[in-house]
Amino acid sequence: MTTGFCRSSFWVKTSILVSSFGLHLISLGMVTSFGVMYSGLRDQLNSGAAETSWIASLSSGLFLMFGPVAGILEKRFGCRLVAMTGSALIGVGMLASAFVPTLFWLYLTYGVITGVGFGMAHLVANVIVNLKFNKRRSMAIAVASAGGGCGNIVIPWLTTIWLEVYGWRQTFLLLAGIGLQGIVFGAIIFKVSTSNDSGGSHRTDHSSDGPSIRAEVSTILKTKMFLVFSVSGFCTAMAYFVPYVMIPELAKVKGVSTTDVALVFSVSGVSSIVGRILVGFIIDVLHIDRIWTLSIALMTGGISTIGYAFVYNKWLFIAYGAILGIFTGTFGFLQSVIVVDLLGTELLGIGFGFLTLFHGIAVIIGPPLAGWISDVTNDYTVPFIYAGCLFCLASFLACVIKIRDYCNFSKCDDHVSSRFDDIPVNNGSYTNSNFVFDTKL
């Protein structure tokens, strides 16, 4: 009986990892693939750069900013239904994009419909692993989120080939087929409770007693350390894409060839996949604190980004690509795990959704601001200093969370945490994930 249970648990967890990996691959890989289609759409539809860029802005913006709504839907209807619905929207949006008569219809089909689908699939991909894994949570989410890195390599490469062979309309049809595969990955999610249910089975009855969604949202927004973490994530997201956007221009000024620039991005992609798995393994095996790990990664990334502005050797450029991949990968996979540490699994879905909302706003603002700085100063090194300082500020804010943890949580945090994780411990305190909140005010 015990052996059968262990085998069942093993296959359930394996299916969750496969599902999350696939959803990450589809959502993140297809978001980044639009850059490959950008020039082709401009040529075929005779559109301007700004007009065409709005398609990507809508899609990537909704991908992140739809997070709170996706979290509420996950809370209400469960992970499986949200993942399958989101994947269906990706497929429908891509399919409709193949038949648009003008560019502006792509704002609806690719920008809005697929953007919402990406957001739903991405949220579930992060939530299901955190709900199912406890002992090896960091390692599990690192492996699952590596699907995003694989998608960033595979799907743009396939898109490039398909554009050359079939053209942009047929490419959208093929991408629709990839998007619809997410329905399969969503369908294999089973024996996973939603973040509204502490039990072990998939939640189907949503009328049971418990805190309302409005109360949970209020709880999240009153938890001060979560807000500090969100501001830290906002600073990181403001700078996240600046190096990726500015590296080619800075390399050109410093005489680095386009081949070497491509190598920088390739090294960054590989190191992101390998780095996050390695860091996740080290965290779980050596029991290293996740927030300290994130803080160190951000500080390392910040210092190296500032230093990158002053190097000329191509090997140092490539070395920076490796560092960039490792620390951005670490940032990516630790976000949802730290939300569990701060809020518990009870508030994971909506909490992670609000975190991605912060990230979405920052991603929309960050690269244009860096471009404006570059235009004003007429210097491509200044945006790297700006981005590096933001990474360092994000690292400092992450440190504040741990310092606050060592001192004591605020009365507000004590109250809201004990309100949902009502598990008694010694001396009248309550436990919430990795923290113990003292209810004696």
N, C-alpha and C positions, 0 to 999 in steps of 0.2 A: 504494500500500500504506500509506504513511504517512498520507495523507489519510483513508483508510478507518479506520485505527486511531484517528485524532483524532476522527472523527465518532462512532465507537463509544464512545470514552471520554467524549465530551460527553453522549451520550444515557444512558450508565450513570450519570454523575454527576447528570444531570437527574432520572432516575428515583429516585435516592437522596434528593434534595432533596424531591421530591414525596411520596415515601413517608414521610420523617421529618416533613414538614409535616402530612400527614394524620394520622399517629399522635399527634403533639402535639395537634392540634386535637381529636381524639376523646378522648384520655385526660384532658387538662387541662380541656377544655370540659365534659365530662360529670361530672367530679368537682365542679366549681363549680355545676352546674345543680341539685344537690340542694337548695340553699338556696331555690330557687324553689318546689320541691315540698313544702317543710317544712310550711307552714301547711295546705295542702290535705290532706296525710296525717294531720295532727293532727285536723282536723275530720272527715274521713271514717272514721278508725279509732278516734276518741275516745281518743287517747293523750296522755300528758303530754309536756311539753317535754323532760325529761331522757331519757325512753324513746325519743322520736323522734330526738333528737340523737345517740344511740348509733349509729344507722344511718350517719350521715355520719362519725362518729369512726372506725368500723371501716373504712369504705371509704377515706377519706383516709389513715388510719394505715397500712393494708396497701399502699396505693398507693406509699408511700415505704419502709416498713419491709420489704417483700418484696424490696427491691433486691438484697441479697446472693444470695438464692436465684435471682432472675432472672438475675443475672450469671453464676452457675455454670451455669444452664441454657443461656444464650447461649454460654458457653465449650464446653459439651458438645454441643449440638445445632445451633448456628448461629442467626443473626439472623432468617432468614426463618421458620423453624419456630416460634421463640419469639414473634415478632410475630403470626403467624397464630393460634397457640394462645391468646395473650392476648386477641386481638380476638374469638375465638370465645367465650371465657369472658365477656367483656363482653356480647356478644349473648345468650348463654344466661342470664346473671344477670338482665339486664333483662327478657327474655322471661318468666322464671319469676316475676319480681316483679309482673307483671301479673295473676297468678292466685293470689297469696298470700291465705289466709283471715284471717290476723291479722298484726299488726305484727311480732311476733317472728320470723316467717318471713323478713321483710325483712333481719334481721340476717345470715341465711345467704345469701339470693339477691343483695341489693344490697350488703350490707356486706362479706361474705367473697368471694363468687365474682367480682363485678365489681371489687372492690378488688385482688384478685390479678391479674385481667386488666389493669387500669389500670397496675399496677406493671410487668408484663412489656412492655406496649406502650411505656410511657414510657422504660424502659431502652434498648430497641432503638432508639427514635427518636433518642436521644442517641449511642448507640454507632456506628450505621452511618455517620453523617456524619463522625465523627472517624476512622473506619477508612479511608474512601474519599478524604477531602480532606486535603491536606497544606499546599500553598502558601497557599491562601485558607481555612484551617480556621475562623478566627474569623468571617469573613463568612458562610461556609456554615452554620455552626451557628446564627448569629444569624437568618438567613433562615428556616431550618427551624424553629427554636423560636418564631418569630413565629406559627406555627400555633396554639400554645397561647393567645396573646393573641387571635387571631381566634376560637378556640373559646370563650373566656371571654365574648366579646360575642355570638356567633351562637347557640350552643346554649341558654344561659339565656333568650334572647329567644324562640327557637322553643318552648322548654318552656313559657313563660308563655302563649303563644298556644294551644298544644295543650291545656293544662290548662283553659283557659276554654271551648274548643270541644268537646273530647272527654272530659275527665275524666282522673283520674290513672292508671287501668288502661290505657286506650288510649294515654296518653302514654308509659308504659313500653314498649308495643309499638313505638311509633315510635322511641323511643330505642334499642331493640334493633336496629332497622334501621340506625341510624347506627353503632352499635357494630360490627355485622357488616361494615360497609364497610372496617374495619381489615384484614379478611382480604385484600381487594384490595390495600391499600397494602402489606401484608406480602408478598404474592405477587410484587410487582414488584421486590423486593429480589433482585438477582442480581449475580454477579461481585464479591461482597464477602466477604472472608475474615473469619472470626470473630477475636476478639481472642486466640485460641489459635494462630493461623496467620499467619505473616508473608508468605505467598504471595498471589497475586492472584486465586485462585478460591475459591468457596465451599467450606468444609471439609466433607467427608463422612466421611472416615476419621478416627476419634478414637482410634485405638489406636497412633498413632505415638509415637516417643520424644519426651520433653520433660518439663518439670517437672509434677508432679502438682498437682491443684487444691489439696490441703492445703498443699503447699509454696508455692504462689502466694499463698494466703490468709495464710500465715505471713510471707511476704515483704512483703505490703502492710501488715500490722499492725506490722512492725518498721521500716518506713520512716518516720523521725521527722517529716520535713517534710510527708508526707501526713497524719500524725496532727495536726500543727499546723493544717494546712489544714482538716481535718475539724472541729476545735474551733472554728475561725473560722466555718465554715459552720453549726455548731451554734448559736453565738451569734447569727448572722444569722437563722437559722430561728426561734429563740426569739422574736425581735422582729418577724419578717416580717409576720405577720397582725395584729399589735396595732393599727397605724394603721387598717387596713381595718375592724376590728371596732369601734374606739373613736371613729372620726371622727364618725359620726352623733350619738353622745351628747355629745361635746364641742361639736359645732356647735349642738346644741339649747341647751346652757347659754349659748353665746355669741351666741345670737339669729340664727344663720344658717339660712335656710329649707331645707326638705327638697329643694326644686328645685335649690338651689345645691349641696347635698350630692351629689345625683345627678350634677350636672355635674362635681364633683370626681372621682368614680369614672370617668366617661366620659373625662375628660381623662387620667386615670391609665392607662386601658386603651389609648388611642390612643398616648400618649407611650411606653408600654412597647413597643409594636410598632415604632414609628418609631425610638425611641431605641436599641434593641438592634441594629437593622440599621445605623444610622448609626455607633454605637460599633464594631461589628464591622468595618465598612468602614475606619474611621480606624485601627484597630489593625493591619489587614493592609497598608494602603497606606503608612502612616507607620512601620510596624514598631515600634509602641509595645508595651512589655512588658505582658503580660496581667495578671500579678499586681499590678503597680503600678496598672494601670487599675482593677482590682477594689477595691484599697485606697482609691483616691481616690473611687470611686463610693460605697463604704460610709461613708467619712468625711463626704462631702457629704450623704448620706442621714441620717446620725446627727445632724449639726449642724442640718439643716433640720427634723428630727423634734422635736428639743428646742425649737427656735425656734417651731415650729408651736403648741406649748402656750401661747404667750403672744401670739398674734395674734388680732385680732377682725375685720379687714377681709375681706370675702368674696373679693376678688380675690387676697389672699394665701393664702386657703384653696385657691383654684383653682390658684394657682402651685405650692403644695405638692403638689397632685395630679399636676402635670406632673413635678416632681422625683421624687416617689415612684415614678411609672411608669418613669422612665428608670433610676433606680438599682436598683430591684428587677428590671427587665428585664435590666440588665447583669449582676447577680448570677446570674440564672437561666441565661443562655446561656453564661457563662464557666465554670461549674462543671465540665462534662465536658471542656472544652478544657484546663483547668489540670490535671485528673487525668492527661491525656496528657502534659503537660509534666513532671509529677512522677514518673509511673510508666511512661510509654511505652504504646504501643498493646497490647503483650503483656498487660498487667494491667488494661487499661481497663475491661472488662466488670465484673469482680468489684470492682475499686477504686471505680468509680462506684456500684456497688450498695451497698457499705459506706458511701459518702458519703451516699446517700439514706437509709440506716438512721439515721445521725446526725441528718439533717434531720427524719425522721419522729418520732423521740423528742422533738426540740425543738418541733416543731409541736404535738404533743399537750400538752406542758407549758406552752408560752409564753402563749397567750391566756387560759387559766384563771388563771395566775399574775398576769397584768396585771389581770384582773377582780378578783382577791383584793386586789391593791394598791389598786385604785380603791375597793373596799368599805371597806377599813381606813382609808384616808385621807379617804374621802368627797370625793374630788377627781379629776376626769377628766384633769387636766393631768399628774398624777404618772406614769401609765402611759406617756405620750409621752416623758417624761424617762427613764424606765426603758428604753424601747425604743431611744431615741437613744443612750444610753450603751452598750447592747449592740452597736449598729451600729459605734460608735467602737472598742469593744474588738475586734470582728471585724476592723476595718481595721488595728488595731495588730498583730494576729496575722498578718495577710497580709504586713505589712511585715517581720515577723520572718523569714518564709520567704526573702525577697529578701536581707535582711542576712546570714542564714546562708549563702545561696548565694554571696554575695560573699566571705565569709570562707573557708568550706570545708564540705563535707558531712561528717557523722559517719562513723566507720568502718563502722557498721552500714549506712548508706545506700550507701556505696561498694560494700560487699560484695553486698548484695541487688540493686543496680541492675545491676552487671556480670554478675550470675549469669544474667540472662535476655536482656539486649541485648548479645550477645557480638560486637560489631562493633569490630574493632581500629582504633585511631586512633594518632597519633604518640605515642611515649614511653610505651607500655604503658598508655594510658588507654582507656576505653570510652565510647561515646556512648549516651545514652538520651534520645530526643526532643530537647528544646531545651537540655538540660544536658549537660555533659561531666563524668563522674565519674572522678577520678584513683584508680587502683587501687594506687598506691604508698602504703602505710600508714606 
